[in-house]
Amino acid sequence: MEDKITLSVIKADVGGFVGHSAMHGDLLDEAKSRLAGVQADGIIVDFHVTACGDDLQLIMTHHKGVDNEEIHHLAWDVFEACTEVANRLKLYGAGQDLLADAFSGNIRGMGPGVAEMEFVERKSEPVIIFMADKTSAGAWNLPLYKMFADPFNTAGLIIAPSMHTGFRFEVHDVKGHKRIFFDAPEELYDLLVFIGATGRYLIKAVYAKDGEIGAVSSTERLALIAGKYVGKDDPVCVVRCQGKFPAVGEVLEPFTMPHIVEGWMRGSHYGPLLPVPLRHATPSRFDGPPRVIALGFQLAHGRFIGPRDMFDDPGFDEARRLCNALADHLRRHGPFEPHRLPMEAMEYTTLPEVMEKLGDRWEELPEL
């Protein structure tokens, strides 16, 4: 039996060029150079380095399993080295996502986002890696639901015998530090009760009914880790395609409807998630709108064949047009809800300071 391969996607904002809009090429070169060195040492099988907006994306394969200290330490070291480059270039927000002073065994909870899965490669192993900027970890809830549970999106749920029994969803309560599993379609309505609340209940992973993993996402919430606003989560998501999992086209289809996500300017606004090719993953309008890219790979003995830029397709032009129209409409609301996040979601911004400053000016209403 072939050895299991681990696919790890670890990302962090280590410095923006210009402002929060993009990544300087020197940071990408530094990351590639360091990963090439450890690949030569046999620590990783293969790697791909890219960026979505101002987030550095480390995509790696190895045989060490998920949550491996050596791999997480490697990613942390790369992020620190790139932060040094960012400081030298005086890039904006250098080291922004590195919330700890030093690595302490596991990169989870230290700021960077992590999505990892371990599996045995199939005869053909297509995977799509989604990366988003200017949005939060809950941005994957609706697309993952559509991919793995909505027959109007995924025809295979109806007509493919390998998928007809449905999938199992692992949902995390990121505020309560708990998790729960739901089977779809049997518990579909129970699942939707929770995953519709994208600020708290996040789809961490999706499994076939036999337990084989089909998708995994990063669920790290930076504000919950830092206790204040330090930037949006800018999450990543890995989805295996074909066979017992949705086809490539079914995995991409949810992004033809630009759903509304939290993030955008200062992480405090709702906006449409714009599917773009890699060359357009450089949000600038009001630091947005939020972007998502999709890189497709074939895995072959742990090696990356690709990538293919899956959103570099005129089939998504109408989604992009609609997204810009929605962005126009929401921007006209300015500081008013529903463009600005509701009060309970603003607890990690400057709002608490303003409330405290004005606390003694609030008066009781007069009795009627």
Buried (B, 14 or more C-beta within 10 A) or exposed (E): EEEEBBBBBBBBBBBBBEEBBBBBEBBBEBBBEBBEEBBEEEBBBBBBBBBBBBBBBBBBBBBBEBBBEEBBBBBBEBBBBBBBBBEEBEBBBBBBBBBEEEBEEBBBEBBBBBBBBBBEBBEEBBBBBBBBBBBBBBBBBBBBBBBBBBEEBBBBBEEBEEBEBBBBBBBBBBEEEEBBEBBBBEBBEBBBEBBEEBBBBBBBBBBBEEEBBBBBBBBBBBBBBBEEBBBBBBBBBBBBBBBBBBBBEBBBBBBBBBBBBBBBBBBBBBBBBBBBBBEBBBBEBBBBBBBBBBBBBBBEEBEBEBBBBBBBEEEBEEBBEBBBEBBEEBBEEEEEEEBBBEEEBBBBBEBEEEEEEEEEEEEEEEEE
